[in-house]
């Protein structure tokens, strides 16, 4: 299975800027890259913070940007999103029994779970008991299949500035996913950094995002932003086997022509 990940889009109305960047122009470039590189992907997942201010006009602009994509799209909710407005503009988006934007996708070899970590009017992540009830049901139903979790806020520390807004009180969440013994990887947004690690034996990866990135600065830190690289993820799944490729859309490195010959420095090979 081939999945495109679009993290932290921060779309505004046409002509709007976020930290001096035009997020619509950035997303258009990312969509063009997807069309060029992985137009045959099975799924696209937006990893939350789809828009900047949670406005209806922003969600309409987002949908307009995504029109060229031919694969199904799943939307996650982030702290910049407004859940009610998102559902008003996109009533087809799946919800759990409590109205949160949570859904599951089962394939022959894996189960993908799309989690809602947003809490209205707060930057910090939330995974309350109502959300957890749904997750426990899905993990149980998955059985022995490999489970992959997609969520906006990390429930753990990364050592970076965004740690102040991670999922609060994540002990119950951790207990649920470790007890299930079928979660293979957690894919996340929110940090605007590409990083990977392990949380109590659970592998996780974050991606920088399509709009802007956070500069590298370990805690104690202040937010410093980078005007690029407009990074997307390309996730390949095959049951218990997964590979996540990072693709920088604003890459400035020229291609090196491949001649088919081994090139050696004569001074080093003498």
DRENDO-1510 file (C-alpha; in Angstrom, 1 decimal, always signed):
<recs>
REC; n; res; u; v; w
REC; 1; UNK; +0.0; +0.0; +0.0 .
REC; 2; UNK; +1.3; +3.5; -0.9 .
REC; 3; UNK; +0.2; +6.4; +1.2 .
REC; 4; UNK; +1.0; +10.1; +0.8 .
REC; 5; UNK; +1.3; +12.1; +4.0 .
REC; 6; UNK; +0.6; +15.9; +4.0 .
REC; 7; UNK; +1.4; +17.4; +7.4 .
REC; 8; UNK; +0.7; +20.9; +8.7 .
REC; 9; UNK; -0.7; +22.6; +5.6 .
REC; 10; UNK; -1.9; +25.8; +7.3 .
REC; 11; UNK; -3.9; +26.9; +4.3 .
REC; 12; UNK; -5.4; +30.4; +4.4 .
REC; 13; UNK; -7.7; +32.3; +2.0 .
REC; 14; UNK; -6.1; +33.0; -1.4 .
REC; 15; UNK; -3.4; +35.6; -1.1 .
REC; 16; UNK; -3.0; +35.1; +2.7 .
REC; 17; UNK; +0.5; +34.5; +4.2 .
REC; 18; UNK; +1.6; +32.4; +7.2 .
REC; 19; UNK; +5.0; +33.6; +8.6 .
REC; 20; UNK; +5.6; +35.3; +5.3 .
REC; 21; UNK; +4.9; +32.1; +3.3 .
REC; 22; UNK; +2.0; +31.6; +0.9 .
REC; 23; UNK; +0.6; +28.2; +2.1 .
REC; 24; UNK; -1.6; +27.7; -1.0 .
REC; 25; UNK; +1.4; +28.1; -3.4 .
REC; 26; UNK; +3.3; +25.7; -1.2 .
REC; 27; UNK; +0.5; +23.1; -1.2 .
REC; 28; UNK; +0.1; +23.5; -5.0 .
REC; 29; UNK; +3.8; +22.7; -5.4 .
REC; 30; UNK; +3.4; +19.6; -3.2 .
REC; 31; UNK; +0.3; +18.4; -5.1 .
REC; 32; UNK; +2.2; +18.8; -8.3 .
REC; 33; UNK; +5.1; +16.7; -6.9 .
REC; 34; UNK; +2.6; +14.0; -5.8 .
REC; 35; UNK; +1.2; +14.0; -9.3 .
REC; 36; UNK; +4.7; +13.6; -10.7 .
REC; 37; UNK; +6.1; +11.1; -8.3 .
REC; 38; UNK; +3.2; +9.0; -6.8 .
REC; 39; UNK; +0.0; +9.7; -8.7 .
REC; 40; UNK; -0.9; +6.1; -8.2 .
REC; 41; UNK; -0.9; +6.3; -4.4 .
REC; 42; UNK; -3.7; +4.4; -2.7 .
REC; 43; UNK; -4.4; +7.1; -0.1 .
REC; 44; UNK; -3.5; +10.6; +1.0 .
REC; 45; UNK; -3.6; +11.6; +4.7 .
REC; 46; UNK; -3.5; +15.2; +5.8 .
REC; 47; UNK; -1.9; +15.2; +9.2 .
REC; 48; UNK; -3.8; +18.0; +10.9 .
REC; 49; UNK; -3.5; +21.8; +11.0 .
REC; 50; UNK; -5.1; +21.7; +7.6 .
REC; 51; UNK; -5.9; +25.4; +7.7 .
REC; 52; UNK; -4.5; +28.3; +9.7 .
REC; 53; UNK; -7.5; +29.8; +11.4 .
REC; 54; UNK; -10.3; +27.2; +11.1 .
REC; 55; UNK; -12.4; +29.3; +8.7 .
REC; 56; UNK; -14.9; +28.0; +6.2 .
REC; 57; UNK; -13.2; +29.9; +3.4 .
REC; 58; UNK; -9.9; +28.3; +4.3 .
REC; 59; UNK; -11.3; +24.8; +4.1 .
REC; 60; UNK; -12.8; +25.6; +0.7 .
REC; 61; UNK; -9.4; +26.8; -0.5 .
REC; 62; UNK; -7.9; +23.6; +0.8 .
REC; 63; UNK; -10.3; +21.4; -1.1 .
REC; 64; UNK; -9.6; +23.4; -4.2 .
REC; 65; UNK; -5.9; +22.8; -3.8 .
REC; 66; UNK; -6.4; +19.0; -3.4 .
REC; 67; UNK; -8.7; +18.6; -6.4 .
REC; 68; UNK; -6.0; +17.3; -8.8 .
REC; 69; UNK; -5.4; +14.3; -6.5 .
REC; 70; UNK; -7.2; +11.2; -7.6 .
REC; 71; UNK; -6.7; +9.0; -4.5 .
REC; 72; UNK; -9.0; +9.0; -1.5 .
REC; 73; UNK; -8.1; +11.6; +1.3 .
REC; 74; UNK; -8.4; +11.2; +5.0 .
REC; 75; UNK; -8.3; +14.4; +7.1 .
REC; 76; UNK; -6.9; +14.6; +10.7 .
REC; 77; UNK; -7.8; +17.4; +13.1 .
REC; 78; UNK; -5.0; +19.6; +14.6 .
REC; 79; UNK; -5.0; +22.5; +17.0 .
REC; 80; UNK; -5.4; +25.1; +14.1 .
REC; 81; UNK; -8.5; +23.3; +12.8 .
REC; 82; UNK; -12.1; +23.9; +13.8 .
REC; 83; UNK; -13.8; +20.5; +13.9 .
REC; 84; UNK; -17.3; +21.8; +13.4 .
REC; 85; UNK; -16.3; +24.0; +10.5 .
REC; 86; UNK; -14.3; +21.2; +8.9 .
REC; 87; UNK; -17.3; +18.8; +9.1 .
REC; 88; UNK; -19.6; +21.5; +7.8 .
REC; 89; UNK; -17.5; +21.9; +4.7 .
REC; 90; UNK; -16.7; +18.2; +4.4 .
REC; 91; UNK; -19.7; +16.3; +5.8 .
REC; 92; UNK; -18.5; +13.1; +4.2 .
REC; 93; UNK; -15.5; +13.0; +6.6 .
REC; 94; UNK; -15.9; +9.9; +8.9 .
REC; 95; UNK; -16.6; +10.4; +12.6 .
REC; 96; UNK; -16.7; +8.0; +15.6 .
REC; 97; UNK; -19.7; +7.5; +17.8 .
REC; 98; UNK; -19.0; +10.7; +19.8 .
REC; 99; UNK; -18.5; +13.0; +16.8 .
REC; 100; UNK; -14.7; +13.1; +16.8 .
REC; 101; UNK; -12.9; +12.8; +13.5 .
REC; 102; UNK; -11.7; +9.2; +13.9 .
REC; 103; UNK; -11.9; +6.4; +11.5 .
REC; 104; UNK; -10.4; +3.1; +10.5 .
REC; 105; UNK; -9.3; +1.6; +7.2 .
REC; 106; UNK; -8.7; -2.2; +7.0 .
REC; 107; UNK; -6.8; -3.8; +4.2 .
REC; 108; UNK; -5.9; -7.4; +3.7 .
REC; 109; UNK; -2.7; -7.1; +5.9 .
REC; 110; UNK; -3.0; -4.0; +8.0 .
REC; 111; UNK; -5.4; -1.7; +9.8 .
REC; 112; UNK; -4.9; +2.1; +9.6 .
REC; 113; UNK; -6.4; +4.2; +12.5 .
REC; 114; UNK; -6.9; +7.9; +12.1 .
REC; 115; UNK; -7.0; +9.6; +15.5 .
REC; 116; UNK; -8.4; +13.0; +16.6 .
REC; 117; UNK; -6.1; +14.7; +19.1 .
REC; 118; UNK; -7.6; +18.2; +18.8 .
REC; 119; UNK; -9.2; +20.0; +21.7 .
REC; 120; UNK; -11.3; +23.1; +20.9 .
REC; 121; UNK; -9.5; +26.4; +21.5 .
REC; 122; UNK; -6.3; +24.7; +22.8 .
REC; 123; UNK; -2.9; +24.2; +21.3 .
REC; 124; UNK; -2.2; +21.1; +23.4 .
REC; 125; UNK; -3.3; +17.7; +22.3 .
REC; 126; UNK; -6.1; +15.7; +23.9 .
REC; 127; UNK; -7.0; +12.1; +23.9 .
REC; 128; UNK; -9.9; +11.8; +26.3 .
REC; 129; UNK; -11.8; +8.7; +27.5 .
REC; 130; UNK; -14.4; +9.1; +24.8 .
REC; 131; UNK; -11.8; +8.9; +22.1 .
REC; 132; UNK; -10.0; +6.1; +23.9 .
REC; 133; UNK; -13.1; +4.0; +24.0 .
REC; 134; UNK; -13.2; +4.0; +20.2 .
REC; 135; UNK; -9.5; +3.3; +20.0 .
REC; 136; UNK; -9.7; +0.3; +22.3 .
REC; 137; UNK; -12.5; -1.1; +20.2 .
REC; 138; UNK; -10.5; -0.7; +17.0 .
REC; 139; UNK; -7.4; -2.2; +18.4 .
REC; 140; UNK; -9.3; -5.2; +19.6 .
REC; 141; UNK; -11.0; -5.7; +16.2 .
REC; 142; UNK; -7.7; -5.5; +14.4 .
REC; 143; UNK; -6.5; -8.7; +16.1 .
REC; 144; UNK; -3.2; -9.9; +14.7 .
REC; 145; UNK; -3.1; -7.5; +11.8 .
REC; 146; UNK; -0.4; -4.8; +11.8 .
REC; 147; UNK; -1.9; -1.5; +13.1 .
REC; 148; UNK; -0.6; +2.0; +12.0 .
REC; 149; UNK; -1.7; +5.1; +13.9 .
REC; 150; UNK; -2.0; +8.5; +12.3 .
REC; 151; UNK; -2.4; +11.5; +14.6 .
REC; 152; UNK; -1.5; +15.2; +14.8 .
REC; 153; UNK; -0.1; +15.8; +18.3 .
REC; 154; UNK; +2.7; +13.6; +19.7 .
REC; 155; UNK; +1.8; +12.0; +23.1 .
REC; 156; UNK; +5.5; +11.9; +24.0 .
REC; 157; UNK; +8.5; +14.3; +24.3 .
REC; 158; UNK; +10.7; +15.1; +21.4 .
REC; 159; UNK; +13.1; +17.4; +23.1 .
REC; 160; UNK; +11.9; +20.3; +21.0 .
REC; 161; UNK; +9.9; +23.5; +21.5 .
REC; 162; UNK; +6.5; +21.8; +20.6 .
REC; 163; UNK; +6.7; +19.6; +23.6 .
REC; 164; UNK; +4.7; +22.1; +25.6 .
REC; 165; UNK; +1.6; +21.2; +23.4 .
REC; 166; UNK; +1.9; +17.5; +23.2 .
REC; 167; UNK; -1.0; +15.2; +24.2 .
REC; 168; UNK; -1.7; +15.8; +27.9 .
REC; 169; UNK; -2.2; +12.9; +30.3 .
REC; 170; UNK; -1.2; +10.2; +27.7 .
REC; 171; UNK; -0.8; +7.4; +30.3 .
REC; 172; UNK; -4.1; +5.7; +29.3 .
REC; 173; UNK; -3.3; +6.1; +25.6 .
REC; 174; UNK; +0.1; +4.5; +26.1 .
REC; 175; UNK; -1.5; +1.6; +28.1 .
REC; 176; UNK; -4.0; +0.9; +25.4 .
REC; 177; UNK; -1.6; +0.8; +22.5 .
REC; 178; UNK; +1.1; -1.2; +24.3 .
REC; 179; UNK; -1.5; -3.7; +25.6 .
REC; 180; UNK; -2.9; -4.3; +22.1 .
REC; 181; UNK; +0.6; -5.6; +20.9 .
REC; 182; UNK; -0.3; -4.9; +17.3 .
REC; 183; UNK; +0.7; -1.3; +16.8 .
REC; 184; UNK; +3.7; -1.1; +14.5 .
REC; 185; UNK; +4.2; +2.6; +14.0 .
REC; 186; UNK; +2.8; +6.0; +14.9 .
REC; 187; UNK; +2.9; +8.7; +12.2 .
REC; 188; UNK; +2.5; +12.3; +13.4 .
REC; 189; UNK; +2.5; +16.0; +12.5 .
REC; 190; UNK; +2.5; +19.1; +14.7 .
REC; 191; UNK; +6.3; +19.4; +15.3 .
REC; 192; UNK; +7.2; +20.8; +11.9 .
REC; 193; UNK; +10.4; +18.6; +12.2 .
REC; 194; UNK; +11.4; +15.3; +10.6 .
REC; 195; UNK; +12.3; +13.0; +13.5 .
REC; 196; UNK; +11.9; +9.4; +14.5 .
REC; 197; UNK; +12.3; +7.5; +17.7 .
REC; 198; UNK; +10.8; +4.9; +20.1 .
REC; 199; UNK; +8.3; +5.5; +22.9 .
REC; 200; UNK; +8.1; +2.6; +25.3 .
REC; 201; UNK; +8.8; +0.2; +22.4 .
REC; 202; UNK; +6.5; +2.0; +19.9 .
REC; 203; UNK; +8.2; +3.3; +16.8 .
REC; 204; UNK; +7.2; +6.8; +15.8 .
REC; 205; UNK; +8.0; +9.4; +13.0 .
REC; 206; UNK; +7.1; +13.1; +12.5 .
REC; 207; UNK; +7.3; +15.0; +9.3 .
REC; 208; UNK; +8.2; +18.7; +8.7 .
REC; 209; UNK; +5.2; +19.9; +6.8 .
REC; 210; UNK; +4.3; +21.6; +3.6 .
REC; 211; UNK; +4.2; +25.2; +4.8 .
REC; 212; UNK; +7.2; +25.9; +7.1 .
REC; 213; UNK; +9.6; +24.0; +9.3 .
REC; 214; UNK; +10.9; +24.5; +12.9 .
REC; 215; UNK; +14.6; +25.1; +13.1 .
REC; 216; UNK; +16.6; +22.6; +15.2 .
REC; 217; UNK; +16.9; +23.8; +18.7 .
REC; 218; UNK; +16.7; +21.5; +21.7 .
REC; 219; UNK; +15.0; +22.6; +24.9 .
REC; 220; UNK; +15.1; +25.1; +26.5 .
REC; 221; UNK; +14.2; +26.6; +23.2 .
REC; 222; UNK; +12.1; +29.3; +21.5 .
REC; 223; UNK; +10.3; +28.9; +18.2 .
REC; 224; UNK; +12.5; +29.6; +15.2 .
REC; 225; UNK; +11.1; +29.0; +11.8 .
REC; 226; UNK; +12.5; +27.9; +8.4 .
REC; 227; UNK; +10.9; +28.9; +5.1 .
REC; 228; UNK; +10.9; +25.4; +3.7 .
REC; 229; UNK; +11.5; +22.7; +2.6 .
REC; 230; UNK; +7.8; +21.8; +2.0 .
REC; 231; UNK; +8.2; +18.2; +3.0 .
REC; 232; UNK; +5.8; +15.4; +2.3 .
REC; 233; UNK; +5.9; +11.8; +3.3 .
REC; 234; UNK; +5.5; +8.7; +1.1 .
REC; 235; UNK; +4.7; +5.7; +3.2 .
REC; 236; UNK; +4.9; +2.1; +1.9 .
REC; 237; UNK; +3.1; -0.6; +3.8 .
REC; 238; UNK; +3.2; -4.3; +3.5 .
REC; 239; UNK; +1.7; -5.9; +6.6 .
REC; 240; UNK; +4.4; -5.7; +9.3 .
REC; 241; UNK; +6.9; -4.1; +6.9 .
REC; 242; UNK; +6.9; -0.3; +6.4 .
REC; 243; UNK; +9.1; +2.3; +4.8 .
REC; 244; UNK; +8.6; +6.1; +5.1 .
REC; 245; UNK; +10.3; +8.3; +2.5 .
REC; 246; UNK; +10.8; +12.0; +3.1 .
REC; 247; UNK; +10.4; +14.1; -0.1 .
REC; 248; UNK; +11.5; +17.8; +0.0 .
REC; 249; UNK; +9.5; +19.6; -2.7 .
REC; 250; UNK; +11.7; +22.8; -2.6 .
REC; 251; UNK; +14.9; +20.8; -3.0 .
REC; 252; UNK; +17.7; +23.0; -4.5 .
REC; 253; UNK; +20.2; +20.2; -5.3 .
REC; 254; UNK; +20.7; +19.5; -9.0 .
REC; 255; UNK; +20.5; +15.9; -10.2 .
REC; 256; UNK; +23.9; +14.2; -10.8 .
REC; 257; UNK; +24.0; +12.4; -14.2 .
REC; 258; UNK; +24.5; +8.7; -13.8 .
REC; 259; UNK; +27.1; +7.4; -16.3 .
REC; 260; UNK; +27.1; +3.7; -15.2 .
REC; 261; UNK; +30.8; +3.9; -14.3 .
REC; 262; UNK; +32.4; +3.9; -10.9 .
REC; 263; UNK; +34.1; +7.2; -10.2 .
REC; 264; UNK; +37.2; +7.3; -8.1 .
REC; 265; UNK; +39.5; +10.0; -7.0 .
REC; 266; UNK; +42.9; +9.1; -8.6 .
REC; 267; UNK; +44.7; +10.5; -5.6 .
REC; 268; UNK; +42.8; +8.3; -3.2 .
REC; 269; UNK; +43.1; +5.2; -5.3 .
REC; 270; UNK; +46.8; +5.4; -6.0 .
</recs>
